Amino acid sequence: MVLPGARARAWGAAAKAAQRRRRVDSAGGPPSPEPASRRAAIYVHWPYCEKRCSYCNFNKYIPRGVDEAAMRSCLVTEARTLLRLSGVRRVESVFFGGGTPSLASPHTVAAVLEAVGQTAHLPADSEVTLEVNPTSAPGPKLAAFGAAGVNRLSIGLQSLDDAELRMLGRTHSASDALRTLAVARRLFPGRVSVDLMLGLPAQQVGPWLGQLRELLQHCDDHLSLYQLSLERGTSLFTQVQQGALPAPDPELSAEMYQEGRAVLREAGFRQYEVSNFARNGALSTHNWTYWQCGQYLGIGPGAHGRFMPQGAGGHIREARIQTLEPDNWMKEVMLFGHGTRKCIPLGRLELLEEVLAMGLRTDVGVTHQHWQQLEPQLTLWDVFGASTEVADLSERGLLLLDHRGLRCSWEGLAVLDSLLLTLLPRLQEAWLQKSPSPVPGG
Ligand code: SF4
């Protein structure tokens, strides 16, 4: 699939225009003329990396060589097929993640965007994000991604300490990361996000805060803080298990998170989600779709999606997972047009549970309006209004239920997992009271 030059230039112009004017409001932008069932975000998974990071359990492969033309053609085919199956007419955002999608050629990114734009409406100012590893995309390549239609970058910086970067198995140094960040900001002003990890083995609060403060001297308007999750099967997990590295201390991690978010607040960043911070309105619309439980299509090996296929009766949403291994996925796409391995119908209660768990990750929470669109028979007041446990959480200043809806306070966002231990069972109970299951044999 070749992108015609004019189209590529149009995308480049669109990217520049988007960089100039695009700012997203807390509710995800102006209302779309299409109903929610006809709108979606698209996630595209590029499964290859140069090297395995020591902590990573994502679906990624370190290949000897990549047949990029075949991968490109399959990504294009699957995007077209899933758009057709879903009946989605308007694509609000596209996110190229991985793996290391900045190892792909800009031509591949352009071809996927071209296919999406031909099959559905992809507005010129849609957010198009590319994840970037600092060493995989020098300046001219970043500029070529911009010309291909990318208008936002998410840089996997992870740390500004070279010893930590080596422990994580990253291919870049702190100075590589800062250089890439400077180039990215010049090319995509106001639209560059950086990831910083916390809670690494042996990491201490003071030096980590020093990194965060240094990063604030260089970063753009979006920052994500991620706590290391030590995953079984990774080399970091083994090193900790064998005593070569100390286990991360959860109390120190919690302190880093609390202190870090306070530093960011002072610097004018809004914590709009548990791990995400933005200033000047530079929220990620793509991720906002996930947290609002909007529809999204997952394209590529191991990608996940959530949408309602056309003509699917009896349930309101399907969770889809694509085949993990790239060669097998490509064979399936060539045979069937898509590589969906698993398709799980979601009922209304499951959807409401997701709406609750995902919505409360954001500072807006779950609004009455959003909830009632999905469940007009059971309001947020019905579910939580009379609960003494919810009243207790409100009194402790962790949760708010009012005319806007249900949301966490700033303090509550930091302990969301523990709040959900109360809220999800309460929802299930209210759901059963509303629609009791038939008596066995009755
Ligand atoms: S670059 Fe990202 S996906 Fe690849 S191994 Fe490292 S953490 Fe995993």
Residues whose N, C-alpha, C, O or C-beta is under 5 A from the ligand:
A	BS01	SF4	C49 K51 R52 C53 C56 F58 K60 G98 G99 T100
